[in-house]
Amino acid sequence: MLNTLFPSVLAAILLVNNALAAPISDDECTVDTSSSVSDVALAAASSTAASADPTSSGVNPPSGTAASTGSLPSATGSGSLSNSTTSAPSAPGSTTLPSIPTSCQVSAFSALSAAVSSCTALSLNSLTVPADTTLDLTKLQKGATVVFEGNTSFTFSSSMTDDLIKASGTGITITGAPGHVIDGNGGAWWDGQGSNGGVDKPDHFFTLSKVTGNSVLSNLNIKNWPVHCFSITNCADLTISGLTLDNSAGDAPNAASGGKAAAHNSDGFDLSSSNNVLLTDTSVRNQDDCVAVTSGDGVTVQNMNCVGGHGLSIGSIGGKSNNDVSNILFQNSVISNSENGARIKTNSGTTGSVSNITYSNIALSGITTYGIDIQQDYLNGGPTGTPTNGVTIDGVTMSNVTGTVAKGKDYYILCGDGSCSNFVFEDVSVTGGSGDSCNFQPTGGFTC
């Protein structure tokens, strides 16, 4: 049953659809960004999702499901994330900016290293990062706060393959001052190939590694990242809140992209080997996964507005150093003008496990390939049509996943022999597509 969150969410979807009226192709996922109305719609949908209190709206994993009986984290009224083993970070409504000594106000890149090693509060004011250089925040003091101010920019290099920003630390806060922009200069690297070829590109734009101790990343405005925006790896007890990621300039072709969207492999958030993470109240406009969880335990992704990409994903799983993902909750989110909605994908001929995955209150519109997609046949980044069973998928709950497919399939489930179990789909209604196919049938009154 739709709860009190959905009337406002669905109204936001209609606003987004009216503003983003241009159709998108299967290959390019391009969105017409010529009108400023689309930006207003994006902000409106984001505001609608961000203002929702998931507890007061009655959103929880359905009782009796694998999600409700496992160690799946849940959002509380205070926005905190909890599970049975670790203390939880809380999602701030806003971050109070600290008083920063003059000596820790960094306005020249050459002064960054000294400030990172000596300051517990520092500001980065309109820095220009030199070519072949990383903005390095990996040696922050415990409990340090970093504030981005002004316009942070990055100098192009055809030989830069490292990350452009790196951060590590315990109990740290990284946030942005009003009016700031972090501009990745993606247009200088975009060639329609992303990480699959072409000019060498940074691996990720912003990597959080070993960020622990109730750390917070909040209120950042990021645009034009070259490829893969966030990598979140080996982190624990982390809250990410109130971000705006806008890669819409990469929707259009450029001289190097051969008629395709210039930006490619532009994932918003890639999470791996991380535990007890809350990602909330965030807008992503891109050309690949809005969020992809490839390993880890106890991750909640909520109040997201995803436009133009590949949806909210688990995977791909298998063939990596960590091939287990468990207790993941996606809830109260809008996915529009995207290739996929809710997706779980595992790699062919590999081993691993996927368990206790819940998608709850997900609103879809303008989907072009799959509304709900669970596949076990990926090889070299694409489907083969022949599933394998080395990665098990147990305990998938879809609850109140609704909306429309512009073209493609409403539902596609392709499981290996005996490798899928305990799928519960309740109050699921995705319409507009054709050729649905499910070789494994969920319970809960769902018909493929």
PyMOL commands that set and color helices and strands:
alter all, ss='L'
color gray80, all
select helices_A, chain A and resi 6-19+36-50+66-69+102-104+109-118+186-188+194-196+248-250
alter helices_A, ss='H'
color red, helices_A
select strands_A, chain A and resi 74-75+81-82+105-106+121-125+128-129+135-137+145-149+151-154+165-170+173-176+181-183+206-212+215-218+221-223+230-233+236-241+244-246+269-272+274-285+291-293+296-307+312-317+324-336+340-347+352-367+370-379+382-383+391-405+409-414+420-426+429-431+437-438
alter strands_A, ss='S'
color yellow, strands_A
deselect
rebuild
show_as cartoon
